[in-house]
Amino acid sequence: MTSFALRMMQNPAFSQIYETLWRPVFTRGFSLGGSATADYDRALRAYLARPGDRQVLDMACGPGNYSADAAHGLTGAGRYTGIDFSAAMLARAGTDNRTDRVSFVRGDAHRLPFPDDSFHTVLCLAALYLIPDPLPVLDEMVRVCAPGGEMIVFTSAQTSVAALPGARTLAELSGLRLFSVDEIVDRFADLRTEHIEQSITGVGQYVHARKPRASQHH
Ligand SMILES: C[S@@+](CC[C@H](N)C(=O)[O-])C[C@H]1O[C@@H](n2cnc3c(N)ncnc32)[C@H](O)[C@@H]1O
């Protein structure tokens, strides 16, 4: 069943208010009772904007909320590619991020139209909790990530904060999945990625992992 939140993402009107209203409020919501997701978000943006000649893939990029930061420091042949299955979100993304280094593709995070080992940085931010059958999306991240490359996920985490009155009901009503604290990290470990780091922020989690230089995931 498609969740309410996922259906909203297909709506052109929603894609316009997403960046300015929904996403900032939502990011604060993830900090519920814990360290501020907004601080991590700022740190992530600065990290993404660092200089470098790299290929960046932003899975379920939405309206391109991170495109400008991720493209900012790119040098040489460096390119940013955003992929999303919502035409409305991509239309918005294309309008806001017109540079030679940035492109957007319509497609499904479960079946990325890219060869193995293509990208140095693979992002999947604020999307996994909306996607039915989300764990295979991590497999796709690892597949398209180049040996030695990095993967960065931001999603929900079922911490003790999620036990606060109303938190679970709110998540369920909006169709957001609450991942157990180990679920994402365990999948990355099963996929033989390295240097897996997890930061919990309230009911959110950031996970960073690297694909080994000598590819071992097959
Ligand atoms: C909440 S938005 C997040 C956008 C952006 N990554 C951000 O952090 O602001 C979630 C996005 O996931 C996209 N999405 C959901 N399921 C998808 C799938 N299977 N493949 C590609 N995109 C998907 C939706 O269309 C929506 O644009």
The ligand as an ORCA input file, in Angstrom:
! r2SCAN-3c Opt
* xyz 0 1
  C      10.973     12.962      1.850
  S      11.607     13.062      0.199
  C      13.337     13.260      0.482
  C      13.994     14.115     -0.546
  C      15.463     14.489     -0.277
  N      16.330     13.302     -0.307
  C      15.631     15.227      1.018
  O      16.368     14.747      1.880
  O      15.034     16.280      1.173
  C      11.487     11.388     -0.297
  C      11.628     11.167     -1.800
  O      11.746      9.774     -2.044
  C      11.187      9.524     -3.318
  N      11.006      8.090     -3.453
  C      10.234      7.285     -2.685
  N      10.351      6.016     -3.073
  C      11.243      5.990     -4.124
  C      11.784      4.964     -4.950
  N      11.446      3.680     -4.784
  N      12.665      5.324     -5.906
  C      13.010      6.614     -6.096
  N      12.535      7.628     -5.338
  C      11.654      7.318     -4.375
  C       9.913     10.370     -3.295
  O       9.424     10.602     -4.599
  C      10.424     11.639     -2.613
  O      10.850     12.611     -3.553
*
